Amino acid sequence: MAVSTEIVRSQLQLVLENGQDEKGNTIFRTKSFNNIKMTATEDQLYRVATAMAPLQQHLLYSVERNDNSILIDL
């Protein structure tokens, strides 16, 4: 059986450092941007995220792209 995937939704997430807990572990906060263009490249998304980083209250730790796909039986 052949199966294909189709991306139906894409999300850009900025993971921000939000301080430390009582044990000294870093606390992270996530800022999500939904409905991004599915045709956007990783490079384009990274450039947008790093351009938005100075506008955030906390330091940028990482940039994530989350795609939701459906599986299609061919």
CHARMM-style PDB file with segment names, atoms N, HN, CA, C and O in Angstrom:
ATOM      1  N   MET     1       0.842  -1.167   0.000  1.00  0.00      PROA
ATOM      2  CA  MET     1       0.000   0.000   0.000  1.00  0.00      PROA
ATOM      3  C   MET     1       0.893   1.237   0.000  1.00  0.00      PROA
ATOM      4  O   MET     1       1.783   1.367   0.841  1.00  0.00      PROA
ATOM      5  N   ALA     2       0.656   2.134  -0.933  1.00  0.00      PROA
ATOM      6  HN  ALA     2      -0.066   2.029  -1.616  1.00  0.00      PROA
ATOM      7  CA  ALA     2       1.420   3.375  -1.020  1.00  0.00      PROA
ATOM      8  C   ALA     2       0.660   4.481  -0.287  1.00  0.00      PROA
ATOM      9  O   ALA     2      -0.554   4.629  -0.425  1.00  0.00      PROA
ATOM     10  N   VAL     3       1.403   5.235   0.480  1.00  0.00      PROA
ATOM     11  HN  VAL     3       2.390   5.114   0.593  1.00  0.00      PROA
ATOM     12  CA  VAL     3       0.813   6.329   1.249  1.00  0.00      PROA
ATOM     13  C   VAL     3       1.608   7.593   0.975  1.00  0.00      PROA
ATOM     14  O   VAL     3       2.835   7.565   0.878  1.00  0.00      PROA
ATOM     15  N   SER     4       0.901   8.686   0.854  1.00  0.00      PROA
ATOM     16  HN  SER     4      -0.095   8.709   0.933  1.00  0.00      PROA
ATOM     17  CA  SER     4       1.517   9.986   0.637  1.00  0.00      PROA
ATOM     18  C   SER     4       1.069  10.922   1.757  1.00  0.00      PROA
ATOM     19  O   SER     4       0.071  10.658   2.427  1.00  0.00      PROA
ATOM     20  N   THR     5       1.801  12.006   1.958  1.00  0.00      PROA
ATOM     21  HN  THR     5       2.612  12.220   1.414  1.00  0.00      PROA
ATOM     22  CA  THR     5       1.406  12.996   2.955  1.00  0.00      PROA
ATOM     23  C   THR     5       1.113  14.323   2.273  1.00  0.00      PROA
ATOM     24  O   THR     5       1.691  14.656   1.238  1.00  0.00      PROA
ATOM     25  N   GLU     6       0.210  15.061   2.875  1.00  0.00      PROA
ATOM     26  HN  GLU     6      -0.260  14.790   3.716  1.00  0.00      PROA
ATOM     27  CA  GLU     6      -0.120  16.395   2.393  1.00  0.00      PROA
ATOM     28  C   GLU     6      -0.147  17.330   3.596  1.00  0.00      PROA
ATOM     29  O   GLU     6      -0.918  17.120   4.533  1.00  0.00      PROA
ATOM     30  N   ILE     7       0.692  18.360   3.570  1.00  0.00      PROA
ATOM     31  HN  ILE     7       1.318  18.531   2.809  1.00  0.00      PROA
ATOM     32  CA  ILE     7       0.720  19.330   4.660  1.00  0.00      PROA
ATOM     33  C   ILE     7      -0.543  20.180   4.571  1.00  0.00      PROA
ATOM     34  O   ILE     7      -0.855  20.740   3.520  1.00  0.00      PROA
ATOM     35  N   VAL     8      -1.260  20.266   5.682  1.00  0.00      PROA
ATOM     36  HN  VAL     8      -1.007  19.811   6.536  1.00  0.00      PROA
ATOM     37  CA  VAL     8      -2.504  21.031   5.699  1.00  0.00      PROA
ATOM     38  C   VAL     8      -2.421  22.291   6.564  1.00  0.00      PROA
ATOM     39  O   VAL     8      -3.249  23.192   6.425  1.00  0.00      PROA
ATOM     40  N   ARG     9      -1.439  22.359   7.446  1.00  0.00      PROA
ATOM     41  HN  ARG     9      -0.767  21.628   7.559  1.00  0.00      PROA
ATOM     42  CA  ARG     9      -1.291  23.499   8.336  1.00  0.00      PROA
ATOM     43  C   ARG     9       0.167  23.628   8.735  1.00  0.00      PROA
ATOM     44  O   ARG     9       0.859  22.628   8.923  1.00  0.00      PROA
ATOM     45  N   SER    10       0.630  24.861   8.862  1.00  0.00      PROA
ATOM     46  HN  SER    10       0.068  25.674   8.709  1.00  0.00      PROA
ATOM     47  CA  SER    10       2.010  25.087   9.264  1.00  0.00      PROA
ATOM     48  C   SER    10       2.046  26.206  10.301  1.00  0.00      PROA
ATOM     49  O   SER    10       1.269  27.158  10.232  1.00  0.00      PROA
ATOM     50  N   GLN    11       2.955  26.079  11.257  1.00  0.00      PROA
ATOM     51  HN  GLN    11       3.586  25.306  11.313  1.00  0.00      PROA
ATOM     52  CA  GLN    11       3.038  27.017  12.367  1.00  0.00      PROA
ATOM     53  C   GLN    11       4.504  27.348  12.640  1.00  0.00      PROA
ATOM     54  O   GLN    11       5.362  26.465  12.621  1.00  0.00      PROA
ATOM     55  N   LEU    12       4.781  28.620  12.891  1.00  0.00      PROA
ATOM     56  HN  LEU    12       4.084  29.337  12.906  1.00  0.00      PROA
ATOM     57  CA  LEU    12       6.114  29.076  13.277  1.00  0.00      PROA
ATOM     58  C   LEU    12       6.093  29.333  14.773  1.00  0.00      PROA
ATOM     59  O   LEU    12       5.194  30.003  15.281  1.00  0.00      PROA
ATOM     60  N   GLN    13       7.092  28.797  15.485  1.00  0.00      PROA
ATOM     61  HN  GLN    13       7.823  28.253  15.073  1.00  0.00      PROA
ATOM     62  CA  GLN    13       7.159  29.006  16.927  1.00  0.00      PROA
ATOM     63  C   GLN    13       8.508  29.593  17.312  1.00  0.00      PROA
ATOM     64  O   GLN    13       9.561  29.114  16.888  1.00  0.00      PROA
ATOM     65  N   LEU    14       8.451  30.638  18.123  1.00  0.00      PROA
ATOM     66  HN  LEU    14       7.596  31.027  18.467  1.00  0.00      PROA
ATOM     67  CA  LEU    14       9.650  31.202  18.725  1.00  0.00      PROA
ATOM     68  C   LEU    14       9.720  30.668  20.146  1.00  0.00      PROA
ATOM     69  O   LEU    14       8.784  30.851  20.925  1.00  0.00      PROA
ATOM     70  N   VAL    15      10.808  30.016  20.487  1.00  0.00      PROA
ATOM     71  HN  VAL    15      11.568  29.868  19.854  1.00  0.00      PROA
ATOM     72  CA  VAL    15      11.008  29.526  21.850  1.00  0.00      PROA
ATOM     73  C   VAL    15      11.894  30.552  22.544  1.00  0.00      PROA
ATOM     74  O   VAL    15      13.021  30.807  22.118  1.00  0.00      PROA
ATOM     75  N   LEU    16      11.374  31.135  23.614  1.00  0.00      PROA
ATOM     76  HN  LEU    16      10.458  30.928  23.959  1.00  0.00      PROA
ATOM     77  CA  LEU    16      12.041  32.229  24.315  1.00  0.00      PROA
ATOM     78  C   LEU    16      12.465  31.800  25.711  1.00  0.00      PROA
ATOM     79  O   LEU    16      11.769  31.028  26.370  1.00  0.00      PROA
ATOM     80  N   GLU    17      13.613  32.305  26.159  1.00  0.00      PROA
ATOM     81  HN  GLU    17      14.179  32.932  25.623  1.00  0.00      PROA
ATOM     82  CA  GLU    17      14.074  32.052  27.527  1.00  0.00      PROA
ATOM     83  C   GLU    17      13.305  32.981  28.452  1.00  0.00      PROA
ATOM     84  O   GLU    17      13.306  34.198  28.268  1.00  0.00      PROA
ATOM     85  N   ASN    18      12.647  32.396  29.451  1.00  0.00      PROA
ATOM     86  HN  ASN    18      12.646  31.407  29.601  1.00  0.00      PROA
ATOM     87  CA  ASN    18      11.779  33.169  30.340  1.00  0.00      PROA
ATOM     88  C   ASN    18      12.278  33.128  31.784  1.00  0.00      PROA
ATOM     89  O   ASN    18      11.474  33.138  32.716  1.00  0.00      PROA
ATOM     90  N   GLY    19      13.590  33.083  31.976  1.00  0.00      PROA
ATOM     91  HN  GLY    19      14.243  33.076  31.219  1.00  0.00      PROA
ATOM     92  CA  GLY    19      14.160  33.064  33.314  1.00  0.00      PROA
ATOM     93  C   GLY    19      14.551  31.667  33.755  1.00  0.00      PROA
ATOM     94  O   GLY    19      14.706  30.755  32.942  1.00  0.00      PROA
ATOM     95  N   GLN    20      14.711  31.519  35.091  1.00  0.00      PROA
ATOM     96  HN  GLN    20      14.585  32.259  35.751  1.00  0.00      PROA
ATOM     97  CA  GLN    20      15.115  30.241  35.665  1.00  0.00      PROA
ATOM     98  C   GLN    20      14.210  29.896  36.837  1.00  0.00      PROA
ATOM     99  O   GLN    20      13.672  30.771  37.516  1.00  0.00      PROA
ATOM    100  N   ASP    21      14.056  28.578  37.057  1.00  0.00      PROA
ATOM    101  HN  ASP    21      14.493  27.867  36.506  1.00  0.00      PROA
ATOM    102  CA  ASP    21      13.286  28.140  38.217  1.00  0.00      PROA
ATOM    103  C   ASP    21      14.195  28.107  39.441  1.00  0.00      PROA
ATOM    104  O   ASP    21      15.361  28.494  39.365  1.00  0.00      PROA
ATOM    105  N   GLU    22      13.658  27.643  40.567  1.00  0.00      PROA
ATOM    106  HN  GLU    22      12.711  27.328  40.628  1.00  0.00      PROA
ATOM    107  CA  GLU    22      14.423  27.635  41.822  1.00  0.00      PROA
ATOM    108  C   GLU    22      15.621  26.697  41.789  1.00  0.00      PROA
ATOM    109  O   GLU    22      16.528  26.836  42.608  1.00  0.00      PROA
ATOM    110  N   LYS    23      15.646  25.737  40.855  1.00  0.00      PROA
ATOM    111  HN  LYS    23      14.909  25.624  40.189  1.00  0.00      PROA
ATOM    112  CA  LYS    23      16.777  24.815  40.729  1.00  0.00      PROA
ATOM    113  C   LYS    23      17.800  25.288  39.701  1.00  0.00      PROA
ATOM    114  O   LYS    23      18.812  24.622  39.480  1.00  0.00      PROA
ATOM    115  N   GLY    24      17.543  26.427  39.076  1.00  0.00      PROA
ATOM    116  HN  GLY    24      16.721  26.968  39.255  1.00  0.00      PROA
ATOM    117  CA  GLY    24      18.472  26.956  38.087  1.00  0.00      PROA
ATOM    118  C   GLY    24      18.218  26.481  36.668  1.00  0.00      PROA
ATOM    119  O   GLY    24      18.993  26.797  35.765  1.00  0.00      PROA
ATOM    120  N   ASN    25      17.141  25.726  36.454  1.00  0.00      PROA
ATOM    121  HN  ASN    25      16.512  25.470  37.187  1.00  0.00      PROA
ATOM    122  CA  ASN    25      16.801  25.264  35.107  1.00  0.00      PROA
ATOM    123  C   ASN    25      16.120  26.384  34.331  1.00  0.00      PROA
ATOM    124  O   ASN    25      15.331  27.148  34.887  1.00  0.00      PROA
ATOM    125  N   THR    26      16.428  26.473  33.059  1.00  0.00      PROA
ATOM    126  HN  THR    26      17.069  25.853  32.608  1.00  0.00      PROA
ATOM    127  CA  THR    26      15.840  27.509  32.222  1.00  0.00      PROA
ATOM    128  C   THR    26      14.357  27.240  31.992  1.00  0.00      PROA
ATOM    129  O   THR    26      13.952  26.115  31.699  1.00  0.00      PROA
ATOM    130  N   ILE    27      13.564  28.282  32.130  1.00  0.00      PROA
ATOM    131  HN  ILE    27      13.892  29.196  32.368  1.00  0.00      PROA
ATOM    132  CA  ILE    27      12.133  28.219  31.837  1.00  0.00      PROA
ATOM    133  C   ILE    27      11.942  28.778  30.431  1.00  0.00      PROA
ATOM    134  O   ILE    27      12.473  29.836  30.098  1.00  0.00      PROA
ATOM    135  N   PHE    28      11.182  28.061  29.614  1.00  0.00      PROA
ATOM    136  HN  PHE    28      10.750  27.200  29.885  1.00  0.00      PROA
ATOM    137  CA  PHE    28      10.953  28.488  28.238  1.00  0.00      PROA
ATOM    138  C   PHE    28       9.504  28.906  28.049  1.00  0.00      PROA
ATOM    139  O   PHE    28       8.593  28.383  28.690  1.00  0.00      PROA
ATOM    140  N   ARG    29       9.321  29.852  27.161  1.00  0.00      PROA
ATOM    141  HN  ARG    29      10.061  30.278  26.640  1.00  0.00      PROA
ATOM    142  CA  ARG    29       7.990  30.312  26.768  1.00  0.00      PROA
ATOM    143  C   ARG    29       7.928  30.233  25.252  1.00  0.00      PROA
ATOM    144  O   ARG    29       8.910  30.530  24.571  1.00  0.00      PROA
ATOM    145  N   THR    30       6.789  29.838  24.725  1.00  0.00      PROA
ATOM    146  HN  THR    30       5.991  29.597  25.278  1.00  0.00      PROA
ATOM    147  CA  THR    30       6.636  29.691  23.282  1.00  0.00      PROA
ATOM    148  C   THR    30       5.656  30.720  22.748  1.00  0.00      PROA
ATOM    149  O   THR    30       4.573  30.909  23.304  1.00  0.00      PROA
ATOM    150  N   LYS    31       6.042  31.383  21.669  1.00  0.00      PROA
ATOM    151  HN  LYS    31       6.921  31.230  21.218  1.00  0.00      PROA
ATOM    152  CA  LYS    31       5.154  32.307  20.963  1.00  0.00      PROA
ATOM    153  C   LYS    31       4.883  31.694  19.602  1.00  0.00      PROA
ATOM    154  O   LYS    31       5.816  31.430  18.844  1.00  0.00      PROA
ATOM    155  N   SER    32       3.615  31.465  19.284  1.00  0.00      PROA
ATOM    156  HN  SER    32       2.857  31.679  19.899  1.00  0.00      PROA
ATOM    157  CA  SER    32       3.241  30.759  18.056  1.00  0.00      PROA
ATOM    158  C   SER    32       2.581  31.693  17.055  1.00  0.00      PROA
ATOM    159  O   SER    32       1.825  32.594  17.416  1.00  0.00      PROA
ATOM    160  N   PHE    33       2.890  31.451  15.788  1.00  0.00      PROA
ATOM    161  HN  PHE    33       3.504  30.718  15.495  1.00  0.00      PROA
ATOM    162  CA  PHE    33       2.281  32.174  14.679  1.00  0.00      PROA
ATOM    163  C   PHE    33       1.666  31.132  13.755  1.00  0.00      PROA
ATOM    164  O   PHE    33       2.376  30.334  13.144  1.00  0.00      PROA
ATOM    165  N   ASN    34       0.350  31.144  13.659  1.00  0.00      PROA
ATOM    166  HN  ASN    34      -0.228  31.792  14.156  1.00  0.00      PROA
ATOM    167  CA  ASN    34      -0.381  30.145  12.888  1.00  0.00      PROA
ATOM    168  C   ASN    34      -0.604  30.593  11.449  1.00  0.00      PROA
ATOM    169  O   ASN    34      -0.408  31.756  11.099  1.00  0.00      PROA
ATOM    170  N   ASN    35      -1.016  29.640  10.634  1.00  0.00      PROA
ATOM    171  HN  ASN    35      -1.175  28.695  10.918  1.00  0.00      PROA
ATOM    172  CA  ASN    35      -1.401  29.890   9.245  1.00  0.00      PROA
ATOM    173  C   ASN    35      -0.294  30.525   8.409  1.00  0.00      PROA
ATOM    174  O   ASN    35      -0.553  31.395   7.578  1.00  0.00      PROA
ATOM    175  N   ILE    36       0.937  30.084   8.637  1.00  0.00      PROA
ATOM    176  HN  ILE    36       1.148  29.377   9.312  1.00  0.00      PROA
ATOM    177  CA  ILE    36       2.014  30.583   7.788  1.00  0.00      PROA
ATOM    178  C   ILE    36       1.930  29.880   6.436  1.00  0.00      PROA
ATOM    179  O   ILE    36       1.347  28.802   6.321  1.00  0.00      PROA
ATOM    180  N   LYS    37       2.510  30.493   5.429  1.00  0.00      PROA
ATOM    181  HN  LYS    37       2.984  31.369   5.522  1.00  0.00      PROA
ATOM    182  CA  LYS    37       2.475  29.898   4.093  1.00  0.00      PROA
ATOM    183  C   LYS    37       3.220  28.571   4.106  1.00  0.00      PROA
ATOM    184  O   LYS    37       4.353  28.485   4.581  1.00  0.00      PROA
ATOM    185  N   MET    38       2.582  27.558   3.588  1.00  0.00      PROA
ATOM    186  HN  MET    38       1.662  27.628   3.202  1.00  0.00      PROA
ATOM    187  CA  MET    38       3.203  26.233   3.560  1.00  0.00      PROA
ATOM    188  C   MET    38       4.356  26.183   2.567  1.00  0.00      PROA
ATOM    189  O   MET    38       5.185  25.275   2.619  1.00  0.00      PROA
ATOM    190  N   THR    39       4.409  27.158   1.664  1.00  0.00      PROA
ATOM    191  HN  THR    39       3.735  27.895   1.622  1.00  0.00      PROA
ATOM    192  CA  THR    39       5.491  27.206   0.682  1.00  0.00      PROA
ATOM    193  C   THR    39       6.711  27.958   1.208  1.00  0.00      PROA
ATOM    194  O   THR    39       7.739  28.013   0.533  1.00  0.00      PROA
ATOM    195  N   ALA    40       6.610  28.537   2.406  1.00  0.00      PROA
ATOM    196  HN  ALA    40       5.775  28.492   2.955  1.00  0.00      PROA
ATOM    197  CA  ALA    40       7.741  29.266   2.984  1.00  0.00      PROA
ATOM    198  C   ALA    40       8.885  28.300   3.282  1.00  0.00      PROA
ATOM    199  O   ALA    40       8.672  27.217   3.827  1.00  0.00      PROA
ATOM    200  N   THR    41      10.091  28.704   2.920  1.00  0.00      PROA
ATOM    201  HN  THR    41      10.264  29.584   2.477  1.00  0.00      PROA
ATOM    202  CA  THR    41      11.258  27.857   3.156  1.00  0.00      PROA
ATOM    203  C   THR    41      11.734  28.014   4.598  1.00  0.00      PROA
ATOM    204  O   THR    41      11.350  28.959   5.287  1.00  0.00      PROA
ATOM    205  N   GLU    42      12.563  27.090   5.042  1.00  0.00      PROA
ATOM    206  HN  GLU    42      12.875  26.322   4.483  1.00  0.00      PROA
ATOM    207  CA  GLU    42      13.130  27.163   6.389  1.00  0.00      PROA
ATOM    208  C   GLU    42      13.957  28.433   6.553  1.00  0.00      PROA
ATOM    209  O   GLU    42      13.925  29.070   7.606  1.00  0.00      PROA
ATOM    210  N   ASP    43      14.698  28.800   5.507  1.00  0.00      PROA
ATOM    211  HN  ASP    43      14.725  28.283   4.652  1.00  0.00      PROA
ATOM    212  CA  ASP    43      15.525  30.006   5.555  1.00  0.00      PROA
ATOM    213  C   ASP    43      14.658  31.255   5.721  1.00  0.00      PROA
ATOM    214  O   ASP    43      14.990  32.139   6.511  1.00  0.00      PROA
ATOM    215  N   GLN    44      13.568  31.330   4.993  1.00  0.00      PROA
ATOM    216  HN  GLN    44      13.299  30.612   4.351  1.00  0.00      PROA
ATOM    217  CA  GLN    44      12.667  32.476   5.098  1.00  0.00      PROA
ATOM    218  C   GLN    44      12.061  32.574   6.492  1.00  0.00      PROA
ATOM    219  O   GLN    44      11.996  33.660   7.067  1.00  0.00      PROA
ATOM    220  N   LEU    45      11.623  31.456   7.030  1.00  0.00      PROA
ATOM    221  HN  LEU    45      11.676  30.574   6.563  1.00  0.00      PROA
ATOM    222  CA  LEU    45      11.030  31.463   8.364  1.00  0.00      PROA
ATOM    223  C   LEU    45      12.055  31.841   9.426  1.00  0.00      PROA
ATOM    224  O   LEU    45      11.738  32.563  10.371  1.00  0.00      PROA
ATOM    225  N   TYR    46      13.270  31.358   9.272  1.00  0.00      PROA
ATOM    226  HN  TYR    46      13.527  30.772   8.504  1.00  0.00      PROA
ATOM    227  CA  TYR    46      14.310  31.682  10.247  1.00  0.00      PROA
ATOM    228  C   TYR    46      14.631  33.177  10.218  1.00  0.00      PROA
ATOM    229  O   TYR    46      14.815  33.801  11.263  1.00  0.00      PROA
ATOM    230  N   ARG    47      14.695  33.745   9.007  1.00  0.00      PROA
ATOM    231  HN  ARG    47      14.546  33.238   8.158  1.00  0.00      PROA
ATOM    232  CA  ARG    47      14.974  35.183   8.891  1.00  0.00      PROA
ATOM    233  C   ARG    47      13.854  36.012   9.513  1.00  0.00      PROA
ATOM    234  O   ARG    47      14.122  37.017  10.172  1.00  0.00      PROA
ATOM    235  N   VAL    48      12.612  35.605   9.314  1.00  0.00      PROA
ATOM    236  HN  VAL    48      12.394  34.789   8.779  1.00  0.00      PROA
ATOM    237  CA  VAL    48      11.481  36.311   9.925  1.00  0.00      PROA
ATOM    238  C   VAL    48      11.565  36.209  11.448  1.00  0.00      PROA
ATOM    239  O   VAL    48      11.380  37.205  12.148  1.00  0.00      PROA
ATOM    240  N   ALA    49      11.839  35.027  11.953  1.00  0.00      PROA
ATOM    241  HN  ALA    49      11.990  34.218  11.384  1.00  0.00      PROA
ATOM    242  CA  ALA    49      11.913  34.819  13.403  1.00  0.00      PROA
ATOM    243  C   ALA    49      13.033  35.644  14.027  1.00  0.00      PROA
ATOM    244  O   ALA    49      12.837  36.256  15.077  1.00  0.00      PROA
ATOM    245  N   THR    50      14.199  35.667  13.394  1.00  0.00      PROA
ATOM    246  HN  THR    50      14.358  35.170  12.541  1.00  0.00      PROA
ATOM    247  CA  THR    50      15.306  36.440  13.964  1.00  0.00      PROA
ATOM    248  C   THR    50      15.060  37.941  13.825  1.00  0.00      PROA
ATOM    249  O   THR    50      15.585  38.724  14.617  1.00  0.00      PROA
ATOM    250  N   ALA    51      14.276  38.351  12.838  1.00  0.00      PROA
ATOM    251  HN  ALA    51      13.850  37.715  12.195  1.00  0.00      PROA
ATOM    252  CA  ALA    51      13.917  39.766  12.716  1.00  0.00      PROA
ATOM    253  C   ALA    51      12.925  40.171  13.809  1.00  0.00      PROA
ATOM    254  O   ALA    51      12.942  41.312  14.270  1.00  0.00      PROA
ATOM    255  N   MET    52      12.062  39.240  14.222  1.00  0.00      PROA
ATOM    256  HN  MET    52      12.049  38.313  13.847  1.00  0.00      PROA
ATOM    257  CA  MET    52      11.089  39.523  15.283  1.00  0.00      PROA
ATOM    258  C   MET    52      11.698  39.395  16.678  1.00  0.00      PROA
ATOM    259  O   MET    52      11.141  39.923  17.640  1.00  0.00      PROA
ATOM    260  N   ALA    53      12.817  38.711  16.802  1.00  0.00      PROA
ATOM    261  HN  ALA    53      13.269  38.282  16.020  1.00  0.00      PROA
ATOM    262  CA  ALA    53      13.419  38.447  18.117  1.00  0.00      PROA
ATOM    263  C   ALA    53      13.678  39.715  18.932  1.00  0.00      PROA
ATOM    264  O   ALA    53      13.373  39.727  20.125  1.00  0.00      PROA
ATOM    265  N   PRO    54      14.227  40.784  18.343  1.00  0.00      PROA
ATOM    266  CA  PRO    54      14.465  41.984  19.153  1.00  0.00      PROA
ATOM    267  C   PRO    54      13.178  42.644  19.662  1.00  0.00      PROA
ATOM    268  O   PRO    54      13.225  43.447  20.594  1.00  0.00      PROA
ATOM    269  N   LEU    55      12.050  42.316  19.068  1.00  0.00      PROA
ATOM    270  HN  LEU    55      12.012  41.664  18.311  1.00  0.00      PROA
ATOM    271  CA  LEU    55      10.776  42.892  19.493  1.00  0.00      PROA
ATOM    272  C   LEU    55      10.165  42.137  20.670  1.00  0.00      PROA
ATOM    273  O   LEU    55       9.164  42.578  21.236  1.00  0.00      PROA
ATOM    274  N   GLN    56      10.758  41.006  21.042  1.00  0.00      PROA
ATOM    275  HN  GLN    56      11.571  40.649  20.583  1.00  0.00      PROA
ATOM    276  CA  GLN    56      10.237  40.174  22.127  1.00  0.00      PROA
ATOM    277  C   GLN    56      10.805  40.637  23.465  1.00  0.00      PROA
ATOM    278  O   GLN    56      11.882  41.229  23.529  1.00  0.00      PROA
ATOM    279  N   GLN    57      10.071  40.359  24.513  1.00  0.00      PROA
ATOM    280  HN  GLN    57       9.196  39.878  24.462  1.00  0.00      PROA
ATOM    281  CA  GLN    57      10.500  40.734  25.859  1.00  0.00      PROA
ATOM    282  C   GLN    57      11.633  39.833  26.361  1.00  0.00      PROA
ATOM    283  O   GLN    57      12.458  40.263  27.168  1.00  0.00      PROA
ATOM    284  N   HSD    58      11.674  38.585  25.884  1.00  0.00      PROA
ATOM    285  HN  HSD    58      11.004  38.235  25.229  1.00  0.00      PROA
ATOM    286  CA  HSD    58      12.669  37.619  26.338  1.00  0.00      PROA
ATOM    287  C   HSD    58      13.601  37.239  25.193  1.00  0.00      PROA
ATOM    288  O   HSD    58      13.308  37.519  24.030  1.00  0.00      PROA
ATOM    289  N   LEU    59      14.727  36.599  25.523  1.00  0.00      PROA
ATOM    290  HN  LEU    59      14.964  36.371  26.468  1.00  0.00      PROA
ATOM    291  CA  LEU    59      15.718  36.212  24.522  1.00  0.00      PROA
ATOM    292  C   LEU    59      15.257  35.005  23.711  1.00  0.00      PROA
ATOM    293  O   LEU    59      14.642  34.078  24.239  1.00  0.00      PROA
ATOM    294  N   LEU    60      15.570  35.038  22.422  1.00  0.00      PROA
ATOM    295  HN  LEU    60      16.070  35.791  21.993  1.00  0.00      PROA
ATOM    296  CA  LEU    60      15.227  33.931  21.534  1.00  0.00      PROA
ATOM    297  C   LEU    60      16.163  32.762  21.802  1.00  0.00      PROA
ATOM    298  O   LEU    60      17.384  32.920  21.775  1.00  0.00      PROA
ATOM    299  N   TYR    61      15.592  31.586  22.061  1.00  0.00      PROA
ATOM    300  HN  TYR    61      14.600  31.457  22.083  1.00  0.00      PROA
ATOM    301  CA  TYR    61      16.371  30.371  22.300  1.00  0.00      PROA
ATOM    302  C   TYR    61      16.426  29.508  21.044  1.00  0.00      PROA
ATOM    303  O   TYR    61      17.494  29.026  20.668  1.00  0.00      PROA
ATOM    304  N   SER    62      15.281  29.313  20.394  1.00  0.00      PROA
ATOM    305  HN  SER    62      14.413  29.705  20.700  1.00  0.00      PROA
ATOM    306  CA  SER    62      15.256  28.515  19.168  1.00  0.00      PROA
ATOM    307  C   SER    62      14.037  28.880  18.327  1.00  0.00      PROA
ATOM    308  O   SER    62      13.106  29.539  18.789  1.00  0.00      PROA
ATOM    309  N   VAL    63      14.079  28.428  17.079  1.00  0.00      PROA
ATOM    310  HN  VAL    63      14.835  27.893  16.703  1.00  0.00      PROA
ATOM    311  CA  VAL    63      12.992  28.649  16.127  1.00  0.00      PROA
ATOM    312  C   VAL    63      12.500  27.277  15.681  1.00  0.00      PROA
ATOM    313  O   VAL    63      13.300  26.416  15.314  1.00  0.00      PROA
ATOM    314  N   GLU    64      11.182  27.073  15.712  1.00  0.00      PROA
ATOM    315  HN  GLU    64      10.532  27.772  16.009  1.00  0.00      PROA
ATOM    316  CA  GLU    64      10.617  25.785  15.329  1.00  0.00      PROA
ATOM    317  C   GLU    64       9.535  25.974  14.280  1.00  0.00      PROA
ATOM    318  O   GLU    64       8.815  26.972  14.271  1.00  0.00      PROA
ATOM    319  N   ARG    65       9.442  24.996  13.404  1.00  0.00      PROA
ATOM    320  HN  ARG    65      10.027  24.185  13.411  1.00  0.00      PROA
ATOM    321  CA  ARG    65       8.346  24.951  12.435  1.00  0.00      PROA
ATOM    322  C   ARG    65       7.587  23.658  12.691  1.00  0.00      PROA
ATOM    323  O   ARG    65       8.173  22.575  12.714  1.00  0.00      PROA
ATOM    324  N   ASN    66       6.290  23.781  12.882  1.00  0.00      PROA
ATOM    325  HN  ASN    66       5.814  24.661  12.864  1.00  0.00      PROA
ATOM    326  CA  ASN    66       5.444  22.615  13.114  1.00  0.00      PROA
ATOM    327  C   ASN    66       4.455  22.494  11.969  1.00  0.00      PROA
ATOM    328  O   ASN    66       3.632  23.381  11.743  1.00  0.00      PROA
ATOM    329  N   ASP    67       4.547  21.384  11.250  1.00  0.00      PROA
ATOM    330  HN  ASP    67       5.215  20.663  11.434  1.00  0.00      PROA
ATOM    331  CA  ASP    67       3.646  21.110  10.139  1.00  0.00      PROA
ATOM    332  C   ASP    67       2.678  20.005  10.537  1.00  0.00      PROA
ATOM    333  O   ASP    67       3.074  19.006  11.137  1.00  0.00      PROA
ATOM    334  N   ASN    68       1.419  20.188  10.202  1.00  0.00      PROA
ATOM    335  HN  ASN    68       1.097  20.999   9.714  1.00  0.00      PROA
ATOM    336  CA  ASN    68       0.408  19.145  10.385  1.00  0.00      PROA
ATOM    337  C   ASN    68       0.081  18.582   9.023  1.00  0.00      PROA
ATOM    338  O   ASN    68      -0.193  19.323   8.079  1.00  0.00      PROA
ATOM    339  N   SER    69       0.113  17.265   8.929  1.00  0.00      PROA
ATOM    340  HN  SER    69       0.336  16.663   9.697  1.00  0.00      PROA
ATOM    341  CA  SER    69      -0.115  16.596   7.647  1.00  0.00      PROA
ATOM    342  C   SER    69      -1.227  15.571   7.768  1.00  0.00      PROA
ATOM    343  O   SER    69      -1.540  15.080   8.853  1.00  0.00      PROA
ATOM    344  N   ILE    70      -1.811  15.267   6.624  1.00  0.00      PROA
ATOM    345  HN  ILE    70      -1.556  15.667   5.743  1.00  0.00      PROA
ATOM    346  CA  ILE    70      -2.737  14.147   6.556  1.00  0.00      PROA
ATOM    347  C   ILE    70      -2.083  13.065   5.707  1.00  0.00      PROA
ATOM    348  O   ILE    70      -1.322  13.357   4.784  1.00  0.00      PROA
ATOM    349  N   LEU    71      -2.388  11.828   6.028  1.00  0.00      PROA
ATOM    350  HN  LEU    71      -3.006  11.591   6.777  1.00  0.00      PROA
ATOM    351  CA  LEU    71      -1.875  10.693   5.266  1.00  0.00      PROA
ATOM    352  C   LEU    71      -2.931  10.274   4.259  1.00  0.00      PROA
ATOM    353  O   LEU    71      -4.107  10.132   4.595  1.00  0.00      PROA
ATOM    354  N   ILE    72      -2.500  10.080   3.027  1.00  0.00      PROA
ATOM    355  HN  ILE    72      -1.545  10.196   2.755  1.00  0.00      PROA
ATOM    356  CA  ILE    72      -3.419   9.761   1.943  1.00  0.00      PROA
ATOM    357  C   ILE    72      -3.040   8.416   1.346  1.00  0.00      PROA
ATOM    358  O   ILE    72      -1.890   8.195   0.966  1.00  0.00      PROA
ATOM    359  N   ASP    73      -4.017   7.518   1.266  1.00  0.00      PROA
ATOM    360  HN  ASP    73      -4.951   7.697   1.575  1.00  0.00      PROA
ATOM    361  CA  ASP    73      -3.824   6.218   0.634  1.00  0.00      PROA
ATOM    362  C   ASP    73      -3.903   6.412  -0.877  1.00  0.00      PROA
ATOM    363  O   ASP    73      -4.907   6.896  -1.399  1.00  0.00      PROA
ATOM    364  N   LEU    74      -2.832   6.027  -1.575  1.00  0.00      PROA
ATOM    365  HN  LEU    74      -2.017   5.633  -1.151  1.00  0.00      PROA
ATOM    366  CA  LEU    74      -2.809   6.211  -3.032  1.00  0.00      PROA
ATOM    367  C   LEU    74      -3.414   5.047  -3.759  1.00  0.00      PROA
ATOM    368  OT1 LEU    74      -3.470   5.049  -4.989  1.00  0.00      PROA
TER     369      LEU     74
END
